[in-house]
Amino acid sequence: MKKCILLLLFTGIAGTCALPSEAQLLKKLKEKAEKKILGESDKKTTPAEESQTSDNNPTSGGGSGRPTNKGGGGLTNTTPPDVVQQINDAEQAHAAGNFSDARYSIQQALVGVEIQLGRELLKALPDQILDMKEDTLQDKVVSNQWGWSNLTILRVYSDGKERQLSMSIGNNSFYSGWVNLYFSGAYTQAGANDQNVKQVRVKNYKALIQYDDSKGYTLIVPLGQSSMIVWECINFKDENEVLKAGALFDIDDIKRRMGEQ
């Protein structure tokens, strides 16, 4: 308040004085007063004030007292279990009456077998589908320890632009109930011209095809009670192109390797 009065005082005096020399003097005093007032208003915050601002800012580093991770080595790929060694370990644990360790070793042996199966199956898949080449960097084999029902094999094909085909082989809980619903006769297919889902055939195998504007086409071929092939096709022209892509895979060989009847 005092600063404002001081500025108004100098301004008023400068406007009422008639002598040129006095007016120039008052003008200089007025400019100095303005600089002083403006300088104080732009004054930097003190360290204490800066600390308080940092503590009140949830995005400020160190404000919560918890360090922020700046890097790390990550996790290395685990070597698949040695099937023969795990079986030997299971026999020794069983003979010693340590059934928990015997069970664990048998589980690990199954994981090793499934991973070997998945890798061999990936090698048998085509290198190219239509104009899309395999992307082996995205190959995956996932096993959840208990039998084929928990084995999933993934292969991706891409044209390097916008077209992509993702193929998964194995148990797919997301689609399994949906497939059972359609093929059990509990679902009556709609008779409308435009359908989101319908039954088709791929190489004489019963199949389902679905279309969604955000996901593209999904083609599903059940291989047995516990496994299926799922193709997810992005930016395909139409359903005929999807069916053509599915027919380029040796479904009989995949079914045989998966042990399905």
C-alpha positions in Angstrom: 0.0 0.0 0.0 2.8 2.4 0.9 4.5 1.6 -2.5 1.3 2.6 -4.3 0.9 5.8 -2.3 4.6 6.7 -3.0 4.1 6.2 -6.7 0.9 8.2 -6.8 2.6 11.0 -4.8 5.5 11.3 -7.2 3.0 11.2 -10.1 0.9 14.0 -8.6 3.9 16.2 -7.8 5.3 15.8 -11.3 1.9 16.9 -12.7 1.7 20.0 -10.5 5.2 21.4 -10.7 5.7 24.2 -13.3 9.4 24.7 -13.3 11.2 22.7 -16.0 14.2 21.9 -13.8 12.0 20.8 -10.9 9.9 18.7 -13.4 12.9 16.9 -14.7 14.1 16.2 -11.2 10.7 14.8 -10.1 10.6 12.7 -13.3 13.9 11.1 -12.4 12.7 10.4 -8.9 9.5 9.0 -10.3 11.4 6.6 -12.6 13.6 5.4 -9.7 10.5 4.8 -7.5 8.9 2.7 -10.3 12.0 0.6 -10.8 12.2 0.0 -7.1 8.6 -1.1 -6.9 8.8 -3.3 -10.0 12.1 -4.8 -8.8 10.6 -5.9 -5.5 7.5 -7.5 -7.2 9.8 -9.6 -9.4 11.9 -10.8 -6.5 12.9 -14.5 -6.6 11.5 -16.8 -4.0 13.7 -17.8 -1.1 15.1 -21.4 -0.8 12.5 -22.1 1.9 9.7 -21.0 -0.4 11.1 -23.1 -3.2 11.2 -26.1 -0.9 7.7 -25.6 0.2 6.5 -25.4 -3.5 8.4 -28.6 -4.3 6.8 -30.4 -1.4 3.3 -29.4 -2.5 3.9 -30.5 -6.1 3.2 -34.3 -6.5 5.3 -34.5 -9.7 8.4 -33.0 -8.1 11.2 -35.5 -7.6 12.1 -36.1 -4.0 8.9 -34.4 -2.6 7.5 -37.7 -1.3 10.8 -38.9 0.1 10.7 -42.0 -2.2 13.5 -42.4 -4.8 12.8 -42.7 -8.4 14.2 -45.7 -10.3 16.5 -44.6 -13.1 17.3 -47.9 -14.7 18.2 -51.5 -14.2 19.3 -54.7 -15.9 15.8 -56.1 -16.2 15.3 -59.9 -16.4 17.1 -62.4 -18.5 15.4 -65.1 -20.5 15.1 -68.3 -18.5 16.6 -71.4 -20.0 13.9 -74.1 -20.6 14.0 -76.9 -18.1 16.1 -80.0 -18.9 13.4 -82.6 -19.3 15.7 -85.6 -18.6 17.2 -84.0 -15.5 13.8 -83.0 -14.2 12.5 -86.5 -14.6 15.6 -87.9 -12.7 15.0 -85.3 -10.0 11.4 -86.4 -9.7 12.3 -90.1 -9.3 14.9 -89.3 -6.6 12.4 -87.0 -4.7 9.7 -89.7 -5.0 12.0 -92.4 -3.7 12.9 -90.2 -0.8 9.3 -89.6 0.0 9.5 -85.9 -0.9 6.4 -85.8 -2.9 6.2 -82.0 -3.2 9.6 -81.8 -4.9 8.7 -84.7 -7.1 5.5 -82.9 -8.2 7.5 -79.8 -8.9 10.1 -81.6 -11.0 7.4 -83.3 -13.0 5.8 -79.9 -13.7 9.1 -78.5 -14.8 9.6 -81.5 -17.1 6.2 -80.8 -18.7 7.2 -77.2 -19.2 10.3 -78.3 -21.0 8.4 -80.6 -23.3 5.8 -78.0 -24.1 8.5 -75.4 -24.9 10.3 -77.8 -27.2 7.0 -78.6 -28.9 6.2 -75.0 -29.4 9.5 -74.2 -30.9 9.3 -77.1 -33.3 5.8 -76.0 -34.3 7.0 -72.5 -35.0 9.7 -73.8 -37.3 7.1 -75.7 -39.3 5.0 -72.6 -39.9 5.2 -70.8 -43.3 7.8 -68.0 -43.7 5.3 -65.8 -45.5 1.5 -65.5 -45.8 0.1 -63.5 -48.7 2.3 -60.3 -48.8 3.2 -60.6 -45.1 6.5 -62.0 -43.8 7.1 -63.7 -40.4 8.3 -61.5 -37.6 10.3 -64.1 -35.5 11.2 -61.5 -32.9 7.7 -61.7 -31.7 7.6 -65.5 -31.6 6.4 -66.7 -28.2 5.9 -70.0 -26.4 4.0 -69.8 -23.1 3.5 -72.8 -20.8 1.6 -72.7 -17.5 3.0 -76.1 -16.3 0.0 -78.4 -16.6 -0.5 -80.1 -20.0 -1.5 -78.8 -23.4 -4.5 -76.9 -22.1 -2.1 -74.2 -20.9 0.3 -74.1 -23.9 0.1 -71.1 -26.2 2.2 -70.5 -29.3 2.3 -67.1 -31.0 3.5 -66.1 -34.5 3.1 -62.6 -36.1 3.2 -61.8 -39.9 3.4 -58.3 -41.2 3.9 -56.3 -44.4 5.9 -53.7 -42.5 3.2 -51.2 -42.9 -0.4 -51.5 -41.7 -1.4 -55.1 -42.5 -0.8 -57.7 -39.8 -1.8 -61.3 -39.0 -1.3 -62.6 -35.5 -1.7 -66.4 -35.1 -2.0 -68.1 -31.7 -2.2 -71.9 -31.2 -3.3 -73.5 -28.0 -5.8 -72.9 -25.3 -7.5 -69.5 -25.5 -9.8 -68.9 -22.5 -11.0 -65.6 -24.0 -12.5 -67.4 -27.0 -13.2 -70.9 -25.8 -16.6 -70.2 -24.2 -17.6 -68.3 -27.2 -16.7 -71.1 -29.6 -18.5 -73.7 -27.4 -21.6 -71.5 -27.5 -21.7 -71.4 -31.3 -20.9 -75.0 -32.0 -23.1 -76.5 -29.2 -26.2 -75.5 -31.0 -27.2 -73.1 -28.2 -26.8 -70.1 -30.5 -29.1 -69.4 -33.4 -27.3 -67.5 -36.2 -28.9 -64.3 -37.2 -30.3 -64.0 -40.7 -29.4 -60.3 -41.2 -27.3 -59.4 -44.2 -24.6 -57.8 -42.1 -23.3 -60.1 -39.3 -20.6 -59.6 -36.7 -20.0 -63.4 -36.4 -20.8 -66.4 -38.6 -19.8 -70.0 -39.1 -17.4 -70.9 -42.0 -15.1 -73.6 -43.0 -11.3 -73.6 -43.4 -9.9 -76.7 -45.1 -13.0 -78.7 -44.1 -12.6 -77.6 -40.5 -15.5 -75.9 -38.7 -14.6 -72.3 -38.0 -15.9 -69.0 -36.8 -15.2 -65.6 -38.3 -15.9 -62.3 -36.5 -15.5 -58.7 -37.6 -15.0 -55.6 -35.5 -14.2 -52.1 -36.8 -11.6 -51.5 -34.1 -9.9 -55.0 -34.2 -10.5 -56.2 -37.7 -11.2 -59.9 -38.5 -10.8 -62.8 -36.1 -10.8 -66.4 -37.5 -11.0 -69.3 -35.1 -10.6 -73.1 -35.9 -11.1 -75.4 -32.9 -8.6 -78.3 -33.0 -10.1 -80.4 -30.2 -11.5 -80.0 -26.7 -8.5 -78.1 -25.3 -6.9 -76.1 -28.1 -7.7 -73.9 -31.1 -6.0 -71.7 -33.8 -6.9 -68.0 -33.7 -5.9 -65.7 -36.5 -6.3 -61.9 -35.8 -6.2 -60.0 -39.0 -5.7 -56.3 -39.2 -6.5 -54.2 -42.3 -7.6 -57.2 -44.5 -9.7 -56.3 -47.5 -12.6 -58.7 -46.7 -13.5 -62.1 -45.2 -12.5 -64.0 -48.3 -8.9 -62.7 -47.9 -8.9 -63.8 -44.3 -10.1 -67.3 -45.2 -7.5 -67.5 -47.9 -4.8 -66.7 -45.4 -6.0 -69.3 -43.0 -6.0 -72.0 -45.7 -2.3 -71.4 -46.3 -1.5 -73.1 -42.9 -1.2 -76.8 -42.6 -3.9 -77.3 -40.0 -3.7 -81.1 -40.1 0.0 -80.9 -39.1 -0.6 -78.4 -36.4 -3.4 -80.6 -35.0 -1.1 -83.7 -35.1 1.7 -81.9 -33.3 -0.6 -80.7 -30.6 -1.8 -84.3 -30.0 -5.4 -83.5 -30.7 -7.7 -86.2 -32.1 
